[in-house]
Amino acid sequence: MWSKELPEITTRFTKVVSGVSKSEARQLIRNNDLGLTVEQAEKVLVQLSKGRVDKVSIKIINTGEVRLSTERAGAVSGYQRMSFEIDTQGNTNKVVQTAFDNNNVLVRQSPGEIKNNLYDVKKWNVPTY
């Protein structure tokens, strides 16, 4: 289900699409139901074309930036979430990868540990070209 406006108690995000399929998200973007800039819409569509995605969430921040989150089930258990913050010019300013176990608990790894591909958690800034 998706809704355009959040209740007044939330002031940081003005609109949200939560837990929709990839095709539903694409349709909302192509119909301009979310009011994204052309550049943001293009960037979101590009991100949605990459890899397997089970659920999509889109939040529009009061500053005009868009936060796109995609989720996919893990190969054995849990799930992965990729979050992209996209500015009004369509530049990706932040990418955050997180992993969760079957109980929806964030899986953390200490710096310097050998990485386990199933539960690898990374945070980085992506240069905007």
N, C-alpha and C positions, 0 to 999 in steps of 0.2 A: 504494500500500500504506500502511497505517497501523498503528501500534502504540500501546498505551496507556502503556507504561513504557519509558523510555530506559535504556541501560546505566548502571551506577553511576558511571562516569567523568564523567558530566554531572550536576551538582548544581543548576544554576540552573533547568532545566526538568524537570517531572515527567512530563508526557505530551506526545505529539505526534501530529499528523495531518499527513502531508506529501505534497504533490503529488496530492491527490485531486480529483475533479471537484466542481463546485458541488453537484450533486444528491447525491453521496456524503456531502459535508460536511453538508448539510442533514439527511440521514437520521441520521447519527451524533449530531447535536445534538438532533433530535426524539426519538431513542431514549434520550437522556441518557447515552450511552456515554462521554462525556468528563467528566461530573461538574461541569458548569458551573452557576452559579447561574441562577435563572430570568431575572434581569435580563441577565446575560451572554449567555445563549442567545438572548433576544429581540434584543439588539443585534447579535449575530453574524448572525442570520437577516436582519435589516434590511440590514446591509452586503452580504450575499450577494445581496440582491434588486436591488442597484444595478449596472447596467451589465454588460458582457461580462466573464466570468472564465473563464480556461482551467484554472488550477490553484489549489488552496486548501491552505494550511498553517495549522495551529492549534497553538500551544504554550501550555501552562499553566505559568506561572512559580510558583516556590515561595511567593511572596507571595500567591498566589490570583488574580493578574491573568492575563488572557488576551491573547496576541499573535496576531492574525489577519493573515495575509498572503495577498493575492490577486495573481495574475499574469495578464497578458494579452499576447498577441503585439503587436508594434508594427505600424503600418500598412504600413511599408516593410521594416523590419528590426528586430532586437533585441526587447526586451520591457520592460514596465513592471511594477513591483511596488508595491503599496500595502500598508502595514503599519499596523495599528490596535492600540493598547494599550487594553484595556478592563478597568476595575477591577471589584471584586465587586458594586458597586451598578449596574453597567451603563453607567457614564460612560466616554466615550472621552477618555483623558488625553493621548494622543499619536497623531499621524498622520505617517507618513513616506512620501514618494513618491520612488522611485528608478527609474532607467532603466539598462538594460544593452544592450551591443551584441551582435552575433551570436556573439562569443567569450566571453560571460558576463563581460565586463569592465564595471565600473561606469563610467558616463559622467558626467563631472563638468563643471560650468560655473563659471567664475569669477564672483564677485559683480560686478554691473554690466554683464556681457555681455548682448547682445541674446539673448533666450531663443529657442531652437529647440524648437518644440512636440513634435517627435519625441523629443528627448532632454532634456526639461525635468526638472530635479531640484529638488525643493522639500522643505523640512523646516519644520514649524510645529507649534505647540501649538493644539489645538482647545479653545475654552472649553467647560466642562461646564455645561449649563443645568439 
